[in-house]
Amino acid sequence: MSDSAQTTPDTDADSEASTAADDAHEQEPVTDGSSSVVRALENAGVEHAFGVQGGAIMPIYDALWNSDIEHITMAHEQGASHAADAYGVVAGSAGICLATSGPGATNLVTGIADANMDSDAMVALTGQVPSDMVGSDAFQETDTTGVTMPITKHNWFANSADTIGNTVGNALALAESGRPGPTLVDLPKDVSFEETDVEPGEPQVPAGSEPPTEADAEQIDEAARAIERAEKPLLLLGGGVMKANACETARAFARDHGIPVVTTMPGIGTFPEDDELCLSWAGMHGTGYANMAITHTDCLIGVGTRFDDRLTGGIDTFAPEAEVVHVDIDAAEISKNIHADYPCIGDAGTVLDQLTDEMEHNPDAREWREQCLTWQDEYPMDYPVDENAPLRPEFIVEAFDEATDDNTIVTSGVGQHQMWAAQYWEFTQPRTWVSSHGLGTMGYGLPATIGARFAADDDQDIVCFDGDGSFLMTLQELSVAVREDLDITIAVLNNEYVGMVRQWQDAFFDGRHMASEYNWMPEFDKLAQAFGAQGWRVDNYDEVAPAVEEALAYDGPSVIDFHIDPEANVYPMVASGAPNGKFALSEDQL
């Protein structure tokens, strides 16, 4: 027998043995509550989880030892929750975070509340003291389900190893279904250890939780007639369009019917900002032309938006001339803040298709489209540049935008830097803007960047714009980025203030900078290097391009400490409660 003939069977045998071993690993039976939890995650296709180990959650972590799920240990539980949140935003599926009982669980609360406000799919798994010790004020005991009930879609206290896996599967399915949001399962240590051979089934949405997909036919008919007769129609796209994976449908609807588009801040990326129909985003710091369009539209078609106060300004003066068509999958949002003349409850993409099928002709909006273009000329998003003056933050954002591809993911903390990033980066693709909107969580940026990196494609750049105050709150997570050798770039727009607070103090508190001066910040470039990342400090315009190029080229975590104009403000600005059309372009107009 020839050598090749001898080696072929051996190679096949090795391959078969490897496949059998893989199958055996995949089919390893459930033996206890903790292995049932992990099996439920595997059944749902979970690939990554973020967390911090601890006493009551140890059985779950032990079960993860033999799982293909990659666990990323974060430096703090809040970082785990933000990372899981951002992971879900980019991936389009629920992010997973884990923490132990007591302080571990309560450290997740900010991130859970953030995900709840922004309708981000996330599942939190928390350890708990043994069942017979619950209520005894045991070491590291907290009523986790009670604490998190108001900020989750639903939460569960696991009470049986036989059902624990299906409970976790239900939590995953519910987090992603309908209007997404966070869910939580509290896992007592004895239930995690309890023996069981019950294999969890596929994740299922709890009965009665599925919202309607199609809107009522009569409502669609009335909404379609309103759009047809409009002379100044405007399509307002919120974050719900992204979550429904309806961006292409929304783009086709606007283009096919010739309707100008405004987005909310969470809706950034749903419609390409380089399209002639797009007026960018509206609200407190939205573009002047977007706010003018909202002020003068006669038919506002809001899709996947909850009409929050940062969008609307004064409720009584919002879109004062408009009939309102409100498309949302959550009936509770209809007429909650803004009265809906034509409520259409259902999935965003499905309802837009229903409207298209029902409409017999397009609205006559040619003059309206021309007016919207005129507003863009009247209220341009420009800023002064003096090479002898301190750095303008807008210049830095545009420098990164020009140096990166369209699919770059932009994350941010919360504050002035967040607004500059949203204003001066031209977004053209969905799921490329990741920020904290409703809760406005300072410190969100860095851990969110880590989560986004694990969810993103390898060829996507990740750029985080953070402020000095916001970056300081969670910068311990830089150690995670270094440990995991993550290719991320953090641009700290350092003005030595809590900048948005300082701007409001100047405008509304006679310039009294109480507790907003942050001239005690560390040198972030050197701090980055101490963590093992690359760090740069930039003070001048001629240093910007080289630093941006070097940071993006570096295959690992990099931090650029940009020392910007400390007096730079965010404009346009609609004062709280004021009409959208009365936006200020300078402090003296407030």
C-alpha positions in Angstrom: 0.0 0.0 0.0 1.4 3.4 -1.0 2.2 6.1 1.6 -0.6 8.3 0.3 -3.1 5.4 0.6 -1.9 4.8 4.1 -2.2 8.5 5.2 -5.6 9.2 3.7 -7.6 6.9 6.0 -5.7 8.3 9.0 -6.5 11.9 8.0 -10.1 11.0 7.5 -10.2 9.3 10.9 -8.6 12.3 12.5 -11.2 14.5 10.9 -14.1 12.3 12.0 -12.7 12.1 15.5 -12.4 15.9 15.6 -16.0 16.3 14.3 -17.2 13.8 16.8 -15.4 15.6 19.6 -17.0 18.9 18.5 -20.4 17.3 18.4 -19.9 15.8 21.8 -18.9 19.1 23.1 -22.0 20.8 21.6 -24.3 18.0 22.9 -22.8 17.8 26.4 -25.8 17.3 28.6 -27.1 19.9 31.0 -26.3 18.8 34.6 -27.3 21.8 36.7 -28.8 25.2 36.7 -25.7 27.0 35.7 -25.0 24.8 32.6 -28.7 25.2 31.7 -28.2 29.0 31.7 -25.1 28.8 29.4 -26.9 26.3 27.1 -29.8 28.8 26.7 -27.3 31.5 25.7 -25.7 29.1 23.2 -29.1 28.2 21.8 -29.7 31.9 21.2 -26.5 32.2 19.3 -24.7 34.4 21.9 -21.0 34.8 21.0 -19.9 37.4 23.6 -20.6 38.4 27.1 -19.3 41.2 29.3 -19.0 41.0 33.1 -17.2 40.9 36.4 -16.8 37.7 38.4 -18.0 37.4 42.0 -19.2 35.1 44.7 -22.9 34.5 43.8 -22.3 34.4 40.0 -19.4 32.0 40.2 -21.4 28.9 39.2 -22.4 30.6 35.9 -18.8 31.6 35.2 -17.7 28.0 35.9 -20.2 26.8 33.3 -18.8 29.3 30.8 -15.4 27.7 31.2 -16.4 24.9 28.7 -18.5 27.2 26.4 -17.5 28.8 23.1 -19.0 32.0 24.3 -16.2 34.6 24.7 -16.3 36.3 28.0 -14.8 39.8 28.3 -13.9 40.7 31.9 -14.5 44.4 32.4 -12.9 46.6 35.0 -16.2 47.6 36.6 -19.8 46.3 36.3 -21.0 49.6 34.9 -18.5 49.2 32.1 -19.9 45.7 31.4 -23.5 47.0 31.1 -22.4 49.8 28.7 -20.3 47.4 26.6 -23.2 45.0 26.3 -25.5 47.9 25.4 -23.3 49.1 22.6 -22.6 45.6 21.4 -26.3 45.1 20.9 -26.6 48.4 19.1 -23.9 47.5 16.6 -24.8 43.8 16.3 -28.5 44.2 16.1 -29.0 41.5 18.8 -29.1 41.6 22.6 -25.9 42.2 24.4 -25.2 40.1 27.5 -23.7 41.3 30.8 -23.1 39.5 34.1 -22.4 40.5 37.6 -22.6 39.1 41.1 -25.1 39.9 43.8 -25.4 43.1 45.8 -22.9 45.7 44.7 -22.2 43.9 41.4 -25.9 44.0 40.5 -26.4 47.6 41.6 -23.3 48.7 39.6 -25.2 47.5 36.5 -28.2 49.7 37.2 -27.0 52.8 35.3 -26.3 50.8 32.2 -29.6 49.0 32.4 -31.4 52.3 32.9 -29.5 53.7 29.9 -30.5 50.7 27.7 -34.1 51.1 28.8 -34.3 54.8 27.9 -32.8 54.1 24.5 -34.7 50.9 23.8 -31.5 48.9 23.5 -31.7 45.1 23.6 -29.7 43.8 26.6 -29.9 40.9 29.0 -28.4 41.2 32.5 -27.6 38.0 34.5 -27.1 38.6 38.1 -26.0 36.3 40.9 -28.0 36.2 44.0 -27.6 34.8 47.5 -29.1 31.3 48.1 -32.9 31.2 48.1 -33.2 30.4 51.8 -31.1 33.5 52.7 -33.1 35.9 50.6 -34.6 38.6 52.8 -32.1 38.0 55.7 -29.8 40.8 54.8 -27.1 38.3 53.9 -23.7 39.3 52.7 -23.9 41.0 49.3 -27.7 40.7 49.2 -29.8 43.2 47.4 -33.4 43.0 46.1 -32.2 43.1 42.5 -35.5 42.4 40.8 -37.1 45.1 43.0 -34.4 47.6 42.2 -34.5 47.0 38.4 -38.2 46.4 37.9 -38.8 50.1 36.8 -35.9 50.0 34.3 -36.4 46.6 32.5 -39.0 45.3 30.1 -39.3 42.4 32.6 -37.2 40.6 35.1 -37.3 37.2 36.7 -36.2 35.6 39.9 -35.1 32.0 39.0 -36.5 29.5 41.4 -35.9 26.1 39.7 -33.0 24.6 37.9 -35.5 22.8 35.6 -36.9 26.1 34.3 -33.9 28.4 34.6 -32.7 27.8 31.1 -36.0 28.6 29.5 -36.3 31.7 31.7 -33.0 33.0 30.3 -34.2 32.1 26.8 -37.4 34.0 27.4 -35.4 37.0 28.6 -33.3 37.0 25.4 -36.3 36.7 23.2 -38.2 39.4 25.0 -35.3 41.8 25.0 -35.1 41.7 21.2 -38.8 41.6 20.3 -41.2 44.4 19.6 -39.8 47.6 21.1 -36.4 46.3 22.3 -35.1 46.9 25.8 -33.2 45.3 28.7 -34.3 42.3 30.7 -32.8 40.7 33.8 -32.6 37.3 35.4 -31.6 37.0 39.0 -29.9 33.7 39.7 -29.8 32.4 43.3 -26.6 30.5 43.9 -28.5 27.3 45.1 -30.6 27.2 41.9 -27.4 27.6 39.8 -25.9 24.6 41.7 -29.1 22.5 41.7 -29.0 19.4 39.6 -31.2 19.1 36.5 -31.1 17.2 33.1 -33.7 19.5 31.5 -32.4 20.9 28.2 -33.7 24.4 27.6 -35.6 24.9 24.3 -35.2 27.6 21.7 -35.7 31.2 23.0 -39.4 32.2 22.9 -41.2 35.4 23.6 -43.5 35.0 26.6 -47.1 34.6 25.5 -49.0 37.9 25.1 -45.8 39.9 24.6 -45.8 40.1 20.8 -47.1 43.5 19.6 -49.0 43.8 16.3 -46.9 43.9 13.1 -49.4 45.6 10.8 -51.3 48.8 11.5 -55.1 49.0 11.3 -56.2 49.3 7.7 -58.5 52.2 8.4 -55.7 54.1 10.1 -53.4 53.5 7.2 -56.0 54.8 4.8 -56.5 58.0 6.7 -52.7 58.5 7.1 -52.1 57.9 3.4 -54.7 60.5 2.5 -53.1 63.1 4.8 -49.7 62.5 3.3 -51.1 62.8 -0.2 -52.7 66.2 0.4 -49.8 67.6 2.2 -47.8 70.5 0.6 -45.0 70.4 3.2 -44.6 66.8 4.3 -41.7 65.9 6.5 -40.4 62.4 7.5 -39.0 62.2 11.0 -37.0 59.0 11.5 -36.2 57.9 15.1 -34.1 55.2 16.6 -37.0 52.7 16.2 -36.4 52.6 12.5 -32.9 51.3 13.1 -34.1 48.7 15.7 -36.8 47.5 13.2 -34.1 47.1 10.5 -36.3 49.3 8.4 -33.7 51.8 7.2 -33.8 50.7 3.6 -37.6 50.8 3.6 -37.6 54.3 5.1 -35.1 55.5 2.6 -37.2 54.1 -0.3 -40.3 55.7 1.2 -38.7 59.2 1.3 -37.2 59.0 -2.1 -40.2 57.4 -3.9 -42.5 60.1 -2.5 -40.1 63.0 -2.6 -40.4 63.8 1.2 -37.6 65.6 3.0 -36.1 63.8 6.0 -35.2 64.8 9.5 -33.9 62.4 12.1 -33.8 62.3 15.8 -30.4 62.0 17.5 -30.9 58.3 18.2 -32.0 58.0 14.5 -28.7 59.3 13.2 -27.6 57.0 10.3 -31.1 55.8 9.4 -31.0 58.1 6.4 -27.7 59.2 4.7 -26.8 62.8 5.5 -25.2 63.3 2.1 -28.6 62.8 0.5 -30.3 66.0 -0.8 -33.5 65.1 1.0 -31.7 64.8 4.4 -31.8 67.8 6.8 -29.8 66.0 9.5 -31.1 65.8 13.0 -33.5 68.1 14.9 -33.9 69.1 18.5 -32.0 71.1 21.1 -28.7 71.1 19.3 -30.0 69.9 15.9 -29.4 71.8 12.7 -31.2 75.1 12.1 -32.7 73.8 8.9 -34.0 70.6 10.5 -35.7 72.7 13.2 -37.1 75.1 10.6 -38.6 72.2 8.7 -40.3 70.8 11.8 -41.6 74.3 12.6 -43.2 74.7 9.2 -44.2 71.3 8.0 -48.0 70.7 7.5 -47.7 66.9 7.8 -45.1 65.3 10.1 -44.6 61.6 9.7 -42.9 60.4 12.8 -41.6 56.8 12.6 -40.0 55.0 15.6 -39.7 58.1 17.8 -41.1 58.9 21.2 -41.0 62.7 20.8 -38.8 63.3 23.8 -38.3 66.8 25.2 -34.8 67.2 23.7 -36.4 66.8 20.3 -39.6 68.8 20.8 -38.6 71.8 22.9 -42.0 73.2 24.0 -44.7 70.7 23.5 -47.3 73.4 22.6 -45.1 74.9 19.9 -43.8 71.7 18.3 -44.8 71.3 14.6 -47.6 73.8 15.2 -48.9 73.7 11.6 -48.7 69.9 11.2 -51.1 67.0 11.2 -49.1 64.2 12.8 -48.8 60.7 11.6 -47.2 58.6 14.3 -45.8 55.1 13.4 -44.6 53.2 16.4 -44.7 49.6 17.6 -45.4 50.6 21.2 -48.9 51.8 21.6 -48.0 53.5 24.9 -45.9 56.1 22.9 -48.9 57.2 20.8 -50.0 60.7 21.9 -47.9 60.4 25.1 -46.0 63.6 24.4 -47.3 64.8 21.0 -50.9 64.2 19.9 -51.1 61.8 16.9 -53.8 62.7 14.4 -53.2 59.5 12.6 -51.8 56.7 14.9 -50.3 53.7 13.1 -49.3 51.0 15.6 -47.0 48.4 14.1 -43.6 47.5 12.9 -41.9 50.5 11.3 -40.9 48.8 8.0 -44.2 47.0 7.6 -46.3 50.1 8.3 -44.2 52.2 5.8 -44.9 49.5 3.2 -48.6 49.6 4.0 -48.6 53.4 3.5 -46.8 53.0 0.2 -49.3 50.4 -1.0 -52.2 52.6 0.0 -51.0 55.9 -1.4 -52.4 56.7 -4.9 -50.1 59.7 -5.7 -47.2 61.6 -4.2 -47.7 64.9 -2.4 -46.9 68.0 -4.4 -43.8 69.0 -2.4 -41.5 70.6 -5.0 -41.6 74.1 -3.6 -41.3 72.6 -0.1 -38.1 70.8 -1.1 -36.7 74.0 -2.5 -37.5 75.8 0.8 -35.7 73.2 2.8 -32.6 73.7 0.6 -32.8 77.4 1.1 -32.8 76.9 4.9 -29.6 74.8 4.5 -28.0 77.8 2.8 -29.3 80.3 5.4 -28.2 78.3 8.5 -25.0 76.4 7.5 -23.1 74.4 10.1 -19.9 76.3 10.0 -17.5 77.7 12.6 -14.5 80.1 12.7 -11.0 78.8 12.5 -8.1 80.9 13.6 -4.8 79.1 13.5 -3.5 81.4 16.2 -6.4 80.6 18.5 -7.2 77.5 20.5 -8.3 74.4 18.7 -11.9 74.2 17.6 -13.5 70.9 18.4 -15.5 70.9 15.2 -12.3 70.9 13.2 -11.1 67.7 15.0 -14.4 65.8 14.3 -14.2 66.7 10.7 -10.5 65.7 10.5 -11.4 62.2 11.7 -14.4 62.0 9.4 -12.2 62.8 6.4 -9.6 60.3 7.4 -11.9 57.3 7.8 -14.3 55.3 5.7 -18.1 55.7 5.7 -18.6 52.5 7.8 -16.6 53.9 10.7 -18.4 53.5 14.0 -18.5 56.7 16.1 -19.1 56.4 19.9 -19.3 59.1 22.4 -19.7 60.1 26.1 -22.2 62.7 27.0 -21.7 66.5 26.9 -20.6 69.1 24.4 -18.2 66.6 22.7 -21.2 64.3 22.0 -23.1 67.2 20.2 -20.1 68.2 18.2 -19.6 64.6 17.0 -23.2 64.3 16.0 -23.2 67.6 14.3 -20.0 67.5 12.3 -19.6 63.9 11.4 -21.5 63.0 8.2 -23.3 59.7 8.9 -24.4 57.6 5.9 -24.9 54.2 7.4 -27.1 52.7 10.1 -25.6 51.4 13.4 -22.5 53.7 13.1 -23.6 56.2 15.8 -23.5 54.8 19.3 -24.2 57.1 22.2 -26.3 57.6 25.4 -29.4 59.7 24.5 -32.3 59.4 26.9 -30.3 58.9 30.1 -27.4 61.1 29.1 -24.8 58.9 30.9 -21.3 60.5 31.3 -18.8 57.7 31.1 -20.7 55.8 28.5 -18.1 56.4 25.7 -15.1 54.1 26.5 -16.9 51.0 27.6 -19.3 51.4 24.7 -16.4 51.6 22.4 -15.1 48.3 23.7 -18.5 46.6 23.2 -18.8 48.1 19.7 -15.4 46.8 18.8 -16.4 43.2 19.6 -19.6 43.5 17.5 -18.1 45.4 14.5 -16.5 43.9 11.4 -12.7 43.7 11.5 -12.3 46.3 8.8 -14.4 48.9 10.6 -12.6 51.7 12.5 -14.0 52.7 15.9 -13.6 56.3 17.0 -14.7 57.5 20.4 -15.2 61.2 21.0 -15.1 61.9 24.7 -14.8 64.8 27.0 -12.3 65.1 29.8 -15.0 64.9 32.5 -16.8 62.0 30.8 -13.6 60.0 30.0 -12.5 60.3 33.6 -15.6 58.5 34.9 -14.8 55.1 33.3 -11.2 55.3 32.1 -10.3 52.2 34.0 -11.8 50.3 31.1 -8.7 51.3 29.1 -7.0 48.5 30.9 -9.5 46.1 29.2 -8.8 47.6 25.7 -5.1 47.1 26.3 -5.5 43.6 27.6 -7.6 42.6 24.6 -5.4 44.6 22.2 -8.5 46.3 20.7 -8.0 48.6 17.7 -9.9 51.7 19.0 -9.2 55.4 18.9 -10.3 57.7 21.7 -10.3 61.5 20.9 -10.6 63.4 24.2 -11.9 66.9 23.5 -10.4 68.4 26.6 -11.6 71.9 27.6 -10.9 71.5 31.4 -14.6 71.9 32.1 -17.8 69.9 32.4 -18.4 71.8 29.2 -22.2 71.6 28.8 -22.7 72.6 32.4 -20.3 75.5 31.9 -22.2 76.6 28.8 -25.5 76.6 30.7 -23.9 78.4 33.6 -22.7 81.2 31.2 -26.2 81.4 29.6 -28.5 81.0 32.5 -26.5 81.4 35.8 -24.6 84.6 35.2 -21.4 82.8 34.5 -21.0 81.3 38.0 -18.9 78.2 37.3 -19.8 76.3 40.4 -18.2 72.8 40.3 -17.8 72.8 36.5 -14.1 73.8 36.3 -12.0 70.7 35.6 -8.5 72.2 35.5 -7.3 69.4 37.8 -7.5 66.7 35.0 -4.5 64.3 34.6 -2.4 64.3 31.4 -4.5 61.8 29.4 -1.8 61.0 26.9 0.6 59.9 29.7 -2.1 58.1 31.5 -2.9 56.1 28.3 0.8 55.2 28.1 0.7 54.1 31.7 -2.1 51.7 30.9 -0.1 50.4 27.9 -2.0 52.2 25.2 -0.5 54.8 22.8 -1.0 58.4 23.8 -0.7 61.8 22.1 -1.3 65.4 23.2 -2.4 67.9 20.6 -2.6 71.7 21.2 -2.2 73.2 17.7 -4.0 72.9 14.3 -0.8 71.7 12.5 -0.6 68.8 15.0 -4.1 67.5 14.3 -3.7 65.6 11.0 -0.5 63.8 11.9 -1.9 62.7 15.3 -5.1 61.5 13.7 -3.2 59.6 11.0 -0.9 57.9 13.6 -3.7 57.0 15.9 -5.8 55.4 13.2 -2.8 53.5 11.9 -1.8 52.1 15.3 -3.2 48.6 15.7 -4.3 48.9 19.2 -5.9 51.3 21.7 -4.9 54.9 21.2 -5.8 58.1 23.1 -5.4 61.6 21.7 -5.7 64.4 24.3 -6.9 67.4 22.3 -6.7 70.6 24.2 -9.5 72.6 22.7 -10.9 76.1 23.1 -12.3 76.1 26.6 -14.9 78.7 25.6 -16.2 76.8 22.6 -20.0 76.3 22.8 -22.5 74.1 21.0 -24.8 75.9 18.6 -27.5 75.9 17.3 -29.3 75.6 20.6 -33.0 75.6 21.5 -33.4 76.7 25.0 -35.3 74.2 27.2 -39.0 74.4 26.5 -38.6 77.0 23.7 -40.0 76.5 20.2 -37.8 74.6 17.8 -37.9 77.5 15.3 -36.4 79.9 17.9 -33.0 78.3 18.0 -30.0 80.4 19.1 -26.8 80.7 17.1 -25.0 82.5 19.9 -25.3 83.1 23.6 -26.9 86.6 23.2 -29.8 85.0 21.3 -30.8 82.8 24.2 
